[in-house]
Amino acid sequence: MADVSERKTGFFKQMRRAVTRTHESLAGGIGGLAALTRTVDEGALEELQAMLLTSDMGQQTVNRILDALHERAKREAIKGGAELRALLKEQLLAILTAPSEGRTRPKPRPGDPFVTFLVGVNGTGKTTTSGKLAAWNRARNRSVMLCAADTYRAAAIEQLQDWANRSGAEIFKTRKGGDAAALVFDAVAYARARRFDELIVDTAGRFHTKAGLMHELDKMIRSAAKVVPKAPHEVLLVMDATTGQNGMHQARLFTKSAGVTGIVLTKLDGTARGGIAVAIAQELNLPVRFMGVGEQLDDFLEFFPEAFIDSLLEEEPAEV
């Protein structure tokens, strides 16, 4: 497996393709500001504000960044585009790393699987993400079992079976219409008995406003904890990057209902605006764990904040 430096460089290259639209707007725009003036003035900061809003960072996040830049400009002039870029990177890094600071995820007891639930609304790519996360773990020589807990759709069970075949993971499933909470209980017990390293639970799409479905999700979570204490160890909310700010309100409410611990941002295909990752960290106070950047099995990236910021603002990755 590649070391951290190689993985960060690989992340930069793939992420640059995934956020082409945002990179062209931000990097090109900052370069244009540098060409127009040697000192960054109020007008330049207003132009930067518009660029950041266009990238889907959201008003709250942009206000925080601009307030910090205004304060700096009052104390000492910002000298050109290079310094503006460096200050912007500093602000973005602070936002992206804050949700992970001091946050510890529970570790399973020796011999117990690490249990991950994937949750979210329909259409965000939960089942695809389950398969890609399985492949990501398999590439790290971890044994993986997938649990097909979306028992409402036969197609979801079949799709997860295909991902299990492609990733080299095992699958635990039942018939369409089966009791999802009972299935999860049995899957966790099986994974524990067979000493799997990872159990990934693909849940049905649901809205936070659907009380019955949210109650079912709570039952599934409690079922897992009956077998493995503190399970699930991770609850990942799968978000579609193309929905941008339109998906933030829904996600904010969903995270309160489901005990979400991190975000998987999907469908970053070059047209989505990558600034949404910054808005998530600022507004939801949740770390982005992974990003989906395509349809292939390995189009699934562990999230590195520094490399992500470089992919938005720089032509080449910084030293990692």
C-alpha positions as CSV (number, residue, x, y, z in Angstrom):
1,M,0.0,0.0,0.0
2,A,1.3,3.5,-0.8
3,D,2.6,5.6,2.0
4,V,0.8,8.8,3.2
5,S,2.9,11.1,1.0
6,E,2.1,9.0,-2.2
7,R,-1.6,8.8,-1.2
8,K,-1.8,12.6,-0.8
9,T,-0.2,13.2,-4.1
10,G,-2.5,10.7,-5.8
11,F,-5.5,12.4,-4.1
12,F,-4.3,15.7,-5.5
13,K,-4.2,14.5,-9.0
14,Q,-7.6,12.8,-8.9
15,M,-9.2,15.6,-7.0
16,R,-7.9,18.2,-9.5
17,R,-9.9,16.5,-12.2
18,A,-12.9,16.2,-9.9
19,V,-13.0,19.9,-9.0
20,T,-11.9,21.3,-12.4
21,R,-14.8,23.8,-12.4
22,T,-14.0,25.2,-9.0
23,H,-10.2,25.2,-9.5
24,E,-10.5,27.3,-12.7
25,S,-12.7,29.8,-10.9
26,L,-10.7,30.2,-7.8
27,A,-7.1,29.7,-9.0
28,G,-7.7,31.7,-12.1
29,G,-9.6,34.4,-10.3
30,I,-6.9,34.9,-7.7
31,G,-4.3,35.0,-10.5
32,G,-6.4,37.7,-12.2
33,L,-6.5,39.7,-9.0
34,A,-2.8,39.5,-8.7
35,A,-2.3,40.9,-12.2
36,L,-4.6,43.8,-11.5
37,T,-3.1,45.1,-8.3
38,R,0.0,44.7,-6.2
39,T,-1.9,45.3,-3.0
40,V,-5.2,43.5,-2.3
41,D,-7.8,46.2,-1.6
42,E,-11.5,46.2,-0.6
43,G,-12.6,45.8,-4.2
44,A,-10.4,42.7,-4.6
45,L,-11.8,41.1,-1.5
46,E,-15.3,41.7,-2.8
47,E,-14.4,39.9,-6.0
48,L,-12.9,37.0,-3.9
49,Q,-16.2,36.9,-1.9
50,A,-18.1,36.4,-5.1
51,M,-15.7,33.6,-6.3
52,L,-16.1,31.7,-3.0
53,L,-19.9,31.9,-3.1
54,T,-19.9,30.6,-6.6
55,S,-17.8,27.6,-5.5
56,D,-20.7,26.5,-3.1
57,M,-18.9,27.4,0.2
58,G,-22.1,29.0,1.5
59,Q,-22.7,32.4,3.0
60,Q,-21.7,31.4,6.6
61,T,-18.4,30.0,5.6
62,V,-17.5,32.9,3.2
63,N,-18.4,35.4,5.9
64,R,-15.9,33.7,8.3
65,I,-13.2,33.8,5.7
66,L,-13.7,37.3,4.6
67,D,-13.9,38.6,8.1
68,A,-10.5,37.1,8.8
69,L,-9.0,38.6,5.7
70,H,-10.5,42.0,6.4
71,E,-9.0,41.9,9.9
72,R,-5.6,41.0,8.5
73,A,-5.9,43.8,5.9
74,K,-6.6,46.3,8.6
75,R,-3.4,45.3,10.5
76,E,-1.1,44.9,7.5
77,A,-1.6,45.2,3.8
78,I,-2.1,41.9,1.8
79,K,0.6,42.1,-0.8
80,G,-0.7,40.6,-4.0
81,G,-2.1,37.3,-5.2
82,A,0.5,35.0,-3.7
83,E,-0.1,36.3,-0.2
84,L,-3.8,36.3,-0.6
85,R,-3.7,32.7,-1.8
86,A,-1.6,31.7,1.3
87,L,-3.9,33.4,3.7
88,L,-7.0,31.8,2.0
89,K,-5.3,28.4,2.3
90,E,-4.7,29.0,6.0
91,Q,-8.4,29.9,6.6
92,L,-9.7,26.9,4.6
93,L,-7.3,24.5,6.3
94,A,-8.5,25.7,9.7
95,I,-12.1,25.1,8.7
96,L,-11.6,21.7,7.2
97,T,-9.5,20.3,10.1
98,A,-11.5,21.7,13.0
99,P,-14.2,19.0,13.0
100,S,-11.6,16.3,13.5
101,E,-9.7,18.0,16.3
102,G,-10.3,16.3,19.6
103,R,-12.8,13.9,18.0
104,T,-12.1,10.3,18.7
105,R,-14.0,7.3,17.2
106,P,-14.6,4.3,19.5
107,K,-12.4,1.3,18.7
108,P,-13.9,-2.2,18.7
109,R,-12.6,-4.8,21.2
110,P,-10.0,-7.2,19.9
111,G,-11.7,-9.7,17.6
112,D,-14.8,-7.5,17.0
113,P,-15.5,-6.0,13.6
114,F,-15.3,-2.2,13.0
115,V,-19.0,-1.5,12.1
116,T,-19.8,1.3,9.7
117,F,-23.4,2.4,8.8
118,L,-24.0,4.3,5.6
119,V,-27.0,6.5,5.8
120,G,-28.7,9.3,3.7
121,V,-31.6,10.0,1.4
122,N,-32.4,8.2,-1.8
123,G,-30.2,8.8,-4.8
124,T,-27.0,9.9,-3.1
125,G,-25.1,6.7,-3.9
126,K,-25.1,4.8,-0.6
127,T,-25.0,1.3,-2.2
128,T,-22.2,2.3,-4.6
129,T,-20.3,3.9,-1.7
130,S,-20.7,0.7,0.3
131,G,-19.0,-1.2,-2.4
132,K,-16.2,1.3,-2.9
133,L,-15.6,1.5,0.8
134,A,-15.3,-2.3,0.9
135,A,-12.8,-2.2,-2.0
136,W,-10.8,0.6,-0.2
137,N,-10.6,-1.6,2.9
138,R,-9.8,-4.8,0.9
139,A,-6.9,-2.9,-0.7
140,R,-5.5,-2.4,2.8
141,N,-5.7,-6.2,3.4
142,R,-8.7,-6.0,5.7
143,S,-11.4,-8.6,5.6
144,V,-14.8,-7.1,4.8
145,M,-18.4,-8.1,5.0
146,L,-21.2,-6.1,3.4
147,C,-24.7,-6.1,5.0
148,A,-27.6,-5.5,2.6
149,A,-29.9,-3.7,5.0
150,D,-31.9,-1.8,2.4
151,T,-34.6,-4.5,2.4
152,Y,-37.1,-2.3,0.6
153,R,-35.6,-2.7,-2.8
154,A,-34.6,-6.0,-4.4
155,A,-32.5,-4.0,-6.8
156,A,-30.4,-2.6,-3.9
157,I,-29.7,-6.1,-2.7
158,E,-28.7,-7.2,-6.2
159,Q,-26.5,-4.1,-6.7
160,L,-24.7,-4.7,-3.4
161,Q,-24.1,-8.3,-4.4
162,D,-22.4,-7.1,-7.5
163,W,-20.2,-4.7,-5.5
164,A,-19.3,-7.5,-3.1
165,N,-18.2,-9.7,-6.1
166,R,-16.2,-6.8,-7.6
167,S,-14.5,-5.8,-4.3
168,G,-13.8,-9.3,-2.9
169,A,-16.0,-8.8,0.1
170,E,-18.6,-11.2,1.5
171,I,-22.2,-10.2,1.8
172,F,-24.9,-10.9,4.3
173,K,-28.5,-10.4,3.0
174,T,-32.1,-11.5,3.3
175,R,-35.1,-11.4,1.0
176,K,-36.8,-8.2,0.0
177,G,-39.1,-7.0,2.8
178,G,-37.1,-8.7,5.6
179,D,-36.7,-7.1,9.0
180,A,-33.7,-4.8,8.7
181,A,-32.9,-4.6,12.4
182,A,-33.0,-8.4,12.8
183,L,-30.7,-8.7,9.7
184,V,-28.2,-6.3,11.2
185,F,-28.2,-8.2,14.5
186,D,-27.5,-11.4,12.7
187,A,-24.9,-9.8,10.4
188,V,-22.9,-8.3,13.3
189,A,-23.0,-11.7,15.1
190,Y,-21.8,-13.5,12.0
191,A,-19.0,-10.9,11.3
192,R,-17.9,-11.2,14.9
193,A,-17.9,-15.0,14.9
194,R,-16.0,-15.1,11.6
195,R,-13.6,-12.4,12.9
196,F,-14.1,-10.0,10.0
197,D,-12.2,-6.7,10.3
198,E,-14.9,-4.6,8.8
199,L,-18.7,-4.8,8.6
200,I,-20.3,-2.2,6.3
201,V,-24.1,-1.8,6.6
202,D,-25.9,-0.3,3.5
203,T,-29.2,1.2,4.8
204,A,-32.3,2.2,3.0
205,G,-32.7,5.8,1.8
206,R,-34.8,7.8,4.2
207,F,-35.7,11.3,5.1
208,H,-35.3,12.7,8.6
209,T,-39.0,13.7,8.3
210,K,-40.1,10.1,8.0
211,A,-40.5,9.1,11.7
212,G,-41.1,5.4,11.0
213,L,-38.0,5.0,8.9
214,M,-35.8,7.0,11.4
215,H,-37.1,4.7,14.2
216,E,-36.1,1.7,12.1
217,L,-32.6,3.1,11.7
218,D,-32.4,3.6,15.4
219,K,-33.5,0.0,15.9
220,M,-30.7,-1.1,13.6
221,I,-28.1,0.8,15.5
222,R,-29.3,-0.6,18.8
223,S,-29.3,-4.1,17.3
224,A,-25.6,-3.7,16.3
225,A,-24.7,-2.5,19.8
226,K,-26.3,-5.6,21.4
227,V,-23.7,-7.7,19.7
228,V,-20.6,-5.4,19.6
229,P,-20.5,-2.7,22.3
230,K,-20.3,0.9,21.0
231,A,-21.2,-0.2,17.5
232,P,-21.6,1.3,15.0
233,H,-18.2,2.8,15.3
234,E,-18.8,5.1,12.3
235,V,-22.0,6.5,10.8
236,L,-21.3,8.1,7.5
237,L,-23.8,10.4,5.8
238,V,-23.6,10.1,2.1
239,M,-24.1,13.4,0.4
240,D,-24.5,14.2,-3.3
241,A,-22.0,17.0,-4.2
242,T,-24.1,18.2,-7.1
243,T,-27.0,19.2,-4.8
244,G,-24.7,21.8,-3.2
245,Q,-26.3,24.2,-0.8
246,N,-29.7,22.8,-1.5
247,G,-28.7,19.6,0.4
248,M,-27.3,21.3,3.4
249,H,-30.5,22.0,5.3
250,Q,-31.6,18.4,4.9
251,A,-28.2,17.1,5.9
252,R,-28.1,19.4,9.0
253,L,-31.4,17.9,10.2
254,F,-30.4,14.4,9.3
255,T,-27.2,14.4,11.2
256,K,-29.1,15.3,14.4
257,S,-31.4,12.3,14.0
258,A,-28.9,9.6,13.0
259,G,-25.8,10.3,15.1
260,V,-23.6,10.9,12.0
261,T,-19.9,10.9,12.6
262,G,-18.6,11.8,9.2
263,I,-19.4,12.6,5.5
264,V,-18.9,10.9,2.2
265,L,-19.2,13.4,-0.6
266,T,-20.2,11.7,-3.9
267,K,-20.6,12.6,-7.5
268,L,-17.6,15.0,-7.7
269,D,-17.2,14.6,-11.5
270,G,-15.7,17.9,-12.6
271,T,-18.9,19.8,-12.8
272,A,-19.8,19.8,-9.1
273,R,-18.5,22.7,-7.1
274,G,-16.0,21.5,-4.6
275,G,-16.5,24.3,-2.1
276,I,-19.3,22.3,-0.6
277,A,-16.7,20.3,1.3
278,V,-15.7,23.4,3.2
279,A,-19.3,24.3,3.9
280,I,-19.9,20.9,5.4
281,A,-17.0,21.2,7.8
282,Q,-18.1,24.7,8.8
283,E,-21.8,24.4,9.0
284,L,-22.3,20.7,10.1
285,N,-19.1,20.5,12.1
286,L,-18.4,17.1,10.6
287,P,-15.3,15.8,9.0
288,V,-15.3,14.7,5.3
289,R,-13.9,11.2,5.4
290,F,-14.1,10.2,1.7
291,M,-15.0,11.5,-1.7
292,G,-16.4,9.7,-4.7
293,V,-15.1,11.0,-8.0
294,G,-16.3,8.6,-10.6
295,E,-18.0,5.3,-11.4
296,Q,-15.0,2.9,-11.2
297,L,-14.2,0.8,-8.1
298,D,-11.1,2.9,-7.2
299,D,-12.8,6.3,-7.9
300,F,-13.0,6.7,-4.1
301,L,-10.6,8.8,-2.2
302,E,-9.6,9.2,1.4
303,F,-9.9,12.9,2.2
304,F,-6.8,14.9,2.9
305,P,-7.6,18.6,3.7
306,E,-4.2,20.0,2.6
307,A,-4.2,18.2,-0.7
308,F,-7.8,19.1,-1.3
309,I,-7.1,22.8,-0.8
310,D,-4.1,22.6,-3.1
311,S,-6.3,21.0,-5.7
312,L,-8.6,24.1,-5.6
313,L,-5.9,26.8,-5.5
314,E,-2.6,25.5,-6.8
315,E,-1.2,24.3,-10.1
316,E,1.0,21.7,-8.4
317,P,0.7,19.9,-5.0
318,A,2.5,21.3,-2.0
319,E,5.2,19.2,-0.4
320,V,3.5,16.4,1.6
